Amino acid sequence: MAPPVIGQSNGPDSAGVLGEGWTGANGTGVYGRDKSTQGNGVIGYSDAGRGVWGHSQTGIGVLGESATGPGVQGNSQFLPGVSGQGTTGVYGQSDNGTGVEGDSKTGNGVYGYGSVGGYFAGSSQGIHAQSLDTAGYFDGDVTVNGNVTVNGKLVVPFPDCAEHFDMHGGAAIEAGSVVVIDDDGLLRQCENAYDTKVAGVISGAGSYRPGLILDKQASEEVRQPIALVGKVYCKVDAQYSPIAVGDMLTTSPTPGHAMKAADPQKAFGAVIGKALDKFEGGVGMVRILVSLQ
């Protein structure tokens, strides 16, 4: 006995059941098949909206394929099991893993809200979070460009603590530059040797990024992070004296650059930190351990 097909529509320009597959287009209007003992080929049910609706101009309205698990599955008691709205509402693709899977007892399995609610891409892992408590929670700004590995090999390119300051003239200064405090309390590039108004180094040069930024706030002024503690890449000019590992560094007459503090008496109150790399001539960038003195 053939199974029944029931379609009912009470509105104009609507269809109870409509399936179209264009000739020569290798298409299927509606196809539902279940070979298990407790499954459904296709089922759509709704009291107030659409049970199943798929529409596409150039791609796929609804496609679910699976060899051993759900192609598409949405279960919900109160809120959407699966809800996706363009440009890409929900898109999941996997050759041997999980495209998109969300499972929740009381909250959100997967929830994304634009403009970019969630975007994950990766040949290995776009994002993978697994937890019995909290695998990850972000409420605010999180930007990572680079590698962060905490367990296993430790690769943390965020080795300094910085604080935001307003910049003189409303213009951003290149990362790695040595800055001093001007008479208005704003920061500008250093221009004099052994300047006791030295404030530090603009964080973020080279492969290092600030691990912690203090006093981050909305402002009409240009604000940048100044390294207070830790390791940063710093501009140096070794024309005044070659720099060796462990040398104290101070401000130089070369704008934004540090130099070796060869005169201990002048250096008091003007030391930026200690060199972690040697630099024998010219201008360049070295790692330093920030230690204002």
C-alpha positions in Angstrom: 0.0 0.0 0.0 1.5 3.4 -1.0 1.9 6.0 1.8 -0.4 9.0 1.6 0.6 12.4 0.4 -1.4 15.2 2.0 -1.2 18.8 1.1 -3.4 21.6 2.3 -3.4 25.3 1.7 -5.9 27.9 2.7 -4.2 31.0 1.3 -4.0 32.4 -2.2 -0.9 31.7 -4.4 0.2 29.0 -2.0 0.8 25.3 -2.3 0.1 22.4 0.0 2.8 20.3 -1.6 4.8 21.5 -4.5 7.9 19.8 -6.0 9.6 20.9 -9.2 12.6 19.4 -10.9 13.5 20.9 -14.2 14.1 18.7 -17.2 17.7 18.0 -17.9 18.8 19.8 -14.7 19.3 16.7 -12.6 17.0 18.1 -10.1 14.6 16.8 -7.5 11.5 18.7 -6.5 10.8 16.9 -3.2 12.5 13.6 -2.2 12.1 11.9 1.1 13.4 8.5 2.0 13.9 6.6 5.2 15.0 3.0 5.4 15.2 2.7 9.2 12.4 1.5 11.4 11.8 4.8 13.3 12.7 7.7 11.0 11.1 10.2 8.7 11.8 10.8 5.0 10.6 14.4 5.2 8.5 15.9 7.8 7.5 19.5 8.3 5.1 20.8 10.9 4.2 24.2 12.1 1.4 26.0 13.9 2.4 29.5 13.1 5.0 29.5 10.3 6.8 27.2 7.9 7.2 23.6 8.5 9.8 23.2 5.8 10.7 26.0 3.4 13.6 26.1 1.0 14.1 28.7 -1.7 17.2 29.5 -3.8 17.9 31.5 -6.9 21.4 30.2 -7.6 22.2 27.6 -5.0 20.5 25.2 -2.6 17.3 25.9 -0.7 17.6 23.1 1.7 20.0 20.2 1.4 20.7 17.5 4.0 22.9 14.6 3.3 24.3 12.0 5.7 25.8 8.6 5.6 25.5 7.7 9.3 24.0 10.8 11.1 21.8 13.8 10.7 22.0 15.7 7.4 19.9 18.5 8.8 18.2 18.3 12.2 16.5 20.9 14.3 14.7 20.2 17.6 13.2 22.9 19.8 10.7 23.1 22.5 10.4 26.9 22.6 12.9 28.5 20.2 14.3 27.7 16.8 16.0 24.3 16.3 17.7 25.7 13.3 17.2 29.2 12.1 19.3 30.8 9.4 18.9 34.1 7.6 21.2 35.5 4.9 23.6 36.4 3.6 24.7 33.0 5.0 22.3 32.1 7.8 23.7 28.7 8.6 26.2 26.9 6.4 28.0 23.7 7.4 30.2 21.5 5.4 32.3 18.5 6.4 33.9 15.6 4.7 34.5 13.5 7.8 33.5 15.6 10.8 30.9 18.1 11.8 29.8 21.0 9.7 27.6 22.7 12.3 26.2 21.0 15.4 24.4 22.6 18.3 23.0 20.8 21.3 21.5 22.6 24.2 19.3 21.6 27.2 18.5 25.1 28.4 20.5 27.6 26.3 22.0 28.0 22.9 23.7 25.2 21.1 24.9 27.5 18.4 23.8 31.1 18.2 25.0 33.7 15.8 23.7 37.2 15.2 25.1 39.6 12.6 26.7 41.4 11.2 29.2 38.6 11.8 27.5 36.5 14.5 29.9 33.7 14.0 32.3 32.8 11.2 34.6 29.7 11.4 37.0 28.5 8.8 39.9 26.1 8.9 41.3 23.1 7.2 42.0 21.6 10.6 39.8 23.5 13.1 38.0 26.7 12.6 37.0 26.7 16.2 36.8 23.8 18.7 35.5 24.3 22.2 34.8 21.5 24.6 34.0 21.9 28.3 32.1 20.6 31.2 32.0 24.2 32.6 33.4 27.0 30.4 35.5 26.4 27.4 35.4 30.0 26.2 33.5 33.1 27.1 33.9 36.5 25.5 32.1 39.7 26.4 34.0 42.5 24.7 36.9 42.9 22.4 39.1 39.9 21.5 41.4 40.1 18.6 44.1 37.5 18.0 46.4 37.5 15.0 48.9 34.8 15.6 49.4 31.6 17.7 48.4 31.1 21.3 49.1 27.7 22.8 48.7 27.4 26.6 48.9 23.7 27.2 51.7 21.7 25.5 54.2 24.0 23.8 53.8 27.5 25.1 53.7 30.0 22.3 52.3 33.3 23.7 53.1 36.4 21.5 51.5 38.7 24.1 54.4 39.2 26.6 53.7 42.7 27.9 51.3 44.7 30.0 50.4 48.0 28.4 48.2 51.0 29.1 46.4 53.3 26.7 47.5 57.0 26.5 46.4 59.9 24.3 48.8 60.8 21.5 50.0 64.4 20.8 48.6 65.9 17.6 45.9 63.2 17.2 48.1 61.1 15.0 49.1 57.4 15.6 52.7 56.6 16.2 54.4 53.5 14.8 54.6 50.5 17.1 58.0 50.1 18.6 58.6 53.8 18.9 59.9 55.4 22.1 57.6 58.0 23.5 57.8 60.8 26.0 55.3 63.0 27.9 54.8 66.5 26.6 53.8 69.5 28.6 50.1 68.8 28.0 50.3 65.3 29.4 50.1 63.7 25.9 52.6 61.4 24.4 54.9 62.0 21.4 58.0 60.5 19.9 61.3 61.1 21.8 63.7 63.6 20.2 66.4 64.2 22.8 69.0 62.0 24.5 68.5 61.0 28.1 65.0 62.5 28.3 63.6 62.0 31.8 60.1 62.5 30.4 60.3 59.1 28.8 57.0 57.1 29.2 57.8 53.8 27.4 57.5 52.1 24.0 54.4 51.8 21.8 53.4 48.1 22.2 52.6 45.8 19.2 55.8 45.9 17.1 57.2 42.8 15.5 55.5 39.5 16.5 54.6 40.8 20.0 51.2 42.0 21.0 50.1 43.4 24.4 48.8 40.7 26.6 46.9 43.1 28.9 45.8 46.7 28.1 44.8 49.0 30.9 42.6 52.1 30.7 41.1 51.1 27.4 38.2 53.5 26.9 36.3 55.3 24.2 37.8 58.6 23.3 37.8 61.2 20.6 41.6 61.3 20.9 44.0 58.9 19.3 45.0 56.4 22.1 47.7 53.8 21.9 49.1 51.1 24.2 52.3 51.9 26.0 54.2 48.9 27.3 54.7 49.2 31.1 56.0 45.8 32.0 57.3 42.9 29.9 59.0 42.4 26.6 58.5 44.5 23.5 60.2 45.2 20.2 61.8 48.7 20.4 63.4 50.9 17.7 67.0 51.5 18.4 69.8 53.6 16.9 73.3 52.1 17.5 75.3 54.9 15.7 75.9 56.4 19.1 77.2 53.2 20.7 76.9 49.5 19.9 74.2 47.7 21.9 74.9 44.5 23.8 72.5 42.1 25.5 71.8 43.5 29.0 72.7 47.1 28.2 70.4 49.8 29.6 68.6 51.8 27.0 67.5 55.4 27.0 66.0 57.9 24.6 68.1 59.1 21.6 68.1 62.2 19.4 66.8 60.0 16.6 63.0 60.5 16.8 61.2 57.5 18.3 64.5 55.5 18.8 66.3 54.3 21.9 70.1 54.1 22.3 72.5 52.6 24.8 72.7 54.5 28.1 76.4 55.0 28.1 76.4 57.8 30.7 75.0 56.4 34.0 74.6 59.8 35.6 72.6 61.2 32.7 70.6 58.0 32.5 69.1 58.3 35.9 65.3 58.7 35.4 65.6 58.2 31.7 66.1 54.4 31.4 63.5 52.6 29.3 64.7 49.0 29.9 67.3 46.4 29.1 68.3 45.1 25.7 67.6 41.4 25.0 69.3 41.4 21.7 72.6 42.9 20.5 72.7 45.5 17.8 76.1 46.7 16.6 75.3 49.5 14.2 72.7 51.6 12.3 69.0 51.7 13.1 66.7 48.8 13.6 64.5 46.9 16.1 65.5 44.8 19.1 63.6 43.1 21.9 63.9 44.8 25.3 62.7 44.1 28.8 60.7 47.2 29.8 61.9 48.6 33.1 61.5 52.3 33.5 64.1 53.9 35.9 
